[in-house]
Every structure is written in structure tokens, then in C-alpha cells.
Amino acid sequence: MKSFIWITGDKAIGDYWQDDASAFKRSLQSLPVTFRWKHDPDTPFAEVLASLPPVTEDDRRNTKTVNRDLSTMSTFYAAMQTAGPWSTADEKTKVLNFAKLQDEIVEDEDAPARVPWQERHLRELFSSPIHHGNQGAKKRMLAGSAIPQDAAYWAPILLYWTLAAREEICGLS
């Protein structure tokens, strides 16, 4: 939501319209895949975008990534519409319809299958201080005696044993 506000401008909640959702999608598509959301929110988005190199075909954000961001905004909007300031008399009326902005994903049949993790990857992952003792949550990659059993500890174990997707495990609450 912070990125949506930063990209479209900080407006009163009733001043956002479908044009803002469309501008949000276009902005996401204009960001290179290497972009990280570390910029000062007081710096206008247009200024940050102008300072970035032009997006090439090799550096373009994946359609699945943009769709995931739009899906996140759609979920947030649905919660705000049912119980929040965007509630409308008609539940079918949406001021911001992020779901309709999602692009269809066309799978490339010739694309190589996703390479599964190899044994050396798993050894490296489970040899980390997160699983063998570290210096706590803020210094978890430095050896020590603490093993906080939070998401960083459990997610890899659950992913390994269930073969679930990252979003399935990390979306559990």
C-alpha cells in the first residue's frame, strides 16, 4: 500500500480512482527487475523513475510479479471495501479494480523446467547459523548459541518436507 501511495500520490482515500490503479500497474511495468524499494518516500516517484536507466527486455519485471503485486492490492482493497473507508452500498461496485488489470500468463511450452534444488544447495541452506545457532534475530547469520525458531527457521524445513510453493508456506498465518 505504501508503494501504491508513493507511486500515485498521497491523496484523500476517496480521491483514488481506476486511473490510479492503471497508473500503478504502468509504473510497476516501467521498473527494472533490479529495482529495490529503498528510496526516500519524500522523493517523488517520478523523480526516482527518471533517475533509473531505461528498462530493457532483459531487465523487465516478469508479468507474474506484476500480477502478484496487483493481487496483493486487490486483497487489500477488498478488505477496505467491506469494512473500511472504501465501502460502497453495492458490493459489486469497485472504485479500484486491481484484478481486472492483471495480464493473462501464457506459459512457454519450450521453456526449460524449473530446476529443483540440488543436494549441495540444501546442504548450504541447512548448514547456515539459522539452523545451527546464531546471535539472535538481528545477527542471525553470525555463529552463536541462539536458534530463534521463527519463519526464517521453519520456512525452509516446511518447504523441503512438503514440496509446497514459497507463497503457500510463507502465506500461512
Secondary structure, DSSP 8 states (H G I E B T S, - for coil): -HHHHHHH----GGG--HHHHHHHHHHHHTSBTT--S-S-TTS-HHHHHHHS----GGGB--HHHHHHHHHHHHHHHHHHHHHSTT--SSTT--SS-SGGG-------TTS-------HHHHHHHHTSHHHH-BS-GGGTTSB-SB---SHHHHHHHHHHHH---HHHHHT--
